[in-house]
């Protein structure tokens, strides 16, 4: 398996999203209304050549510098350009000449449509971001839409993202994950690989790789099971199950491996566009405006040290520790029964 197979599949084999054999790489389910409004301002050819998982559009991007990995025809880049505005910048990176040609062909069309030009594209491999003219620590947000599974060197992708993010920056991305490690025959099948299934990581391996890259507390934002209706592909895949999931990784040094309780809380002021009443930080943090919301130490830092800080008031410090944050999924390993102390023996 090599990059040429992926480039050929997305540059020559696929002519539109209708050519995909599964829904792993392409869905518009549950896209919020404001996301759909962004898509109405994008050129028809750019839309037709899109092969990603929904629309990856994190909030609070006004004036932000954003890197789109595997930008393809430019659909997400042009959508994000509208959110970043004239003071922001979107840089797309892709390795496929045919896709880049579509993206670049319509730059002036979109600049006229938006009233400003804030998008550019570079040819390159997402595993080799250090070879591009991109300044380390210069991006507020990095996004990727169903592309990392196509990479031959996923640890290199994560390391490259970590290098390019500002302190407090966010890697917000969608990808495909498997419920198990896939056999070699599946991983080397060109169609399964091109359909974003063959290169899918076992979800627990992904969490391990993220932490090894320095993203200590990966946060799941959304997820959905994937259906593979093609009978021939089903037979090749066996009993493996697949999921499309969006994760958020923050470039904040010193995050703890577990959710620790310091008695801290935040109050959201409702000022983030498209999240006036409620800010959904991740799958476990749905924060209503004006309400005191207790958070663990990591969540407190993610909000306070990122682009979201101005939208929150922060309560508490780290002067006192209360153990594991209740309900975080981590449990103390010791027996807590009523008679737990009666069986204590000397060691």
Secondary structure, DSSP 4 states (H G I P E B T S, - for coil): --HHHHHHIIIII-SSGGG-SSSSS-B-TT--HHHHHHHTTS-HHHHHT--SBS----S--TT-EEEEET-TTSHHHHHHHHHH-TT-EEEEEE--HHHHHHHHHTHHHHHHHHTS--EEEEE--GGGGGGSS--TT-EEEEEEES-GGG-S-HHHHHHHHHHHEEEEEEEEEEEEEESSPPPHHHHT-HHHHHTTSTTPEEHHHHHHHHHHTT--S-EEEEEEEPP---HHHHHHHTT--EEEEEEEEE--TT--SS-B--SEEEEE-S-STT-SSEEEEETTEEEEBTSEEEE-HHHHHHHHTSTTGGGEEEE--SSS--SBPTTSS----S---TTGGGG----
